[in-house]
Amino acid sequence: MPAKFMPTLFIMIAPPAVGFLDYFRLTNSLDALALSLLNLSIFFSFLVIFMYRNFLKLKFFLSWWAFTFPTAAASIAFFKAYNITNSTFFATLAIGAFIILILMIFFISLHTIKNILNGAIFMGD
């Protein structure tokens, strides 16, 4: 996969996280399907975290913004799971994901602004 498309691997996190939120809103139930979706989101989050070395090597591309939406979706899902269960596990995941999201947005914003000012924002590899 070309380096500029590596951040799009994060999208694996979003569907089960958003699915969990939507399913819970529809059923107001933390049943087996809701837990499966939440656990898939956790699994994909950890899978991507374990690939962090691949992401640290990347040079800046606009596709870095693909890191933010799935992280936000997971953070919201974890906060909702904490709200439902009062589990410290979900509280830790939610706060951790939210802090990572804030740091990502700050870091990516700085790189985006820097590349806009350098005139390199739309340059290819």
C-alpha positions in Angstrom: 0.0 0.0 0.0 1.4 3.4 -0.9 2.5 5.4 2.2 0.1 8.2 1.6 -2.8 5.8 2.0 -1.6 4.1 5.2 -3.7 6.4 7.4 -6.9 5.1 5.8 -6.3 1.8 7.7 -7.7 3.6 10.7 -11.2 3.5 9.1 -11.5 -0.1 10.3 -12.2 1.4 13.8 -15.2 3.6 12.8 -17.9 1.1 11.5 -18.2 -1.0 14.6 -18.0 2.1 16.9 -20.7 3.9 15.0 -22.6 0.7 14.6 -22.5 0.2 18.4 -23.8 3.8 19.0 -26.6 3.5 16.5 -27.6 0.0 17.6 -27.7 1.0 21.3 -29.8 4.1 20.4 -32.3 2.0 18.5 -32.6 -0.8 21.1 -31.5 0.9 24.3 -30.0 -2.5 25.1 -26.5 -3.7 25.8 -27.1 -7.1 24.3 -24.8 -9.5 22.5 -24.8 -7.6 19.2 -24.0 -4.3 20.9 -21.2 -5.9 22.9 -19.9 -7.6 19.7 -19.8 -4.2 17.9 -18.1 -2.5 20.8 -15.5 -5.4 21.2 -14.8 -5.2 17.4 -14.1 -1.5 17.8 -11.7 -2.2 20.7 -10.0 -5.0 18.7 -9.5 -2.8 15.7 -8.2 0.1 17.9 -5.6 -2.1 19.5 -4.7 -3.7 16.1 -4.0 -0.2 14.7 -2.1 0.8 17.8 0.2 -2.1 17.5 1.0 -0.9 13.9 2.2 2.5 15.3 5.7 2.0 13.9 4.4 2.0 10.4 2.6 5.3 11.0 5.6 7.0 12.7 7.6 6.6 9.5 5.1 8.4 7.2 5.8 11.8 5.8 2.8 14.2 5.9 -0.1 13.8 3.5 -3.6 15.2 3.7 -4.7 11.6 4.3 -3.4 12.0 7.9 -6.8 13.5 8.6 -8.1 10.0 8.2 -6.7 9.3 11.7 -9.2 11.7 13.4 -12.7 10.5 12.5 -12.3 6.8 13.5 -10.5 7.9 16.7 -13.4 10.3 17.5 -16.0 7.6 16.8 -14.2 5.1 19.1 -13.8 7.7 21.8 -17.6 8.4 21.7 -18.4 4.7 21.7 -16.2 4.1 24.8 -17.7 7.1 26.6 -21.2 5.7 25.9 -20.1 2.2 27.1 -18.8 3.8 30.3 -22.0 5.8 30.7 -24.0 2.5 30.4 -21.8 0.3 32.5 -19.8 2.6 34.8 -16.8 0.4 34.1 -13.4 1.9 34.8 -12.1 -0.1 31.8 -14.3 1.8 29.4 -13.6 5.1 31.2 -9.9 4.5 30.7 -10.4 3.6 27.0 -12.6 6.7 26.5 -10.2 9.1 28.2 -7.2 7.6 26.5 -8.8 7.7 23.0 -10.0 11.3 23.6 -6.5 12.5 24.7 -5.0 10.7 21.6 -7.6 12.4 19.4 -6.8 15.9 20.8 -3.1 15.3 20.3 -3.7 14.0 16.7 -5.8 17.0 15.8 -3.3 19.4 17.2 -0.3 17.6 15.5 -2.1 17.2 12.1 -3.3 20.8 12.2 0.2 22.1 12.7 1.5 19.9 9.8 -1.4 21.0 7.6 -0.7 24.7 8.3 3.0 24.3 7.8 2.5 22.6 4.5 0.0 25.3 3.4 2.5 28.0 4.2 5.3 26.1 2.4 3.0 25.6 -0.7 3.5 21.8 -0.4 0.0 20.8 0.7 -1.0 19.3 -2.6 2.3 17.8 -3.6 2.5 14.1 -4.4 5.0 11.6 -3.0 
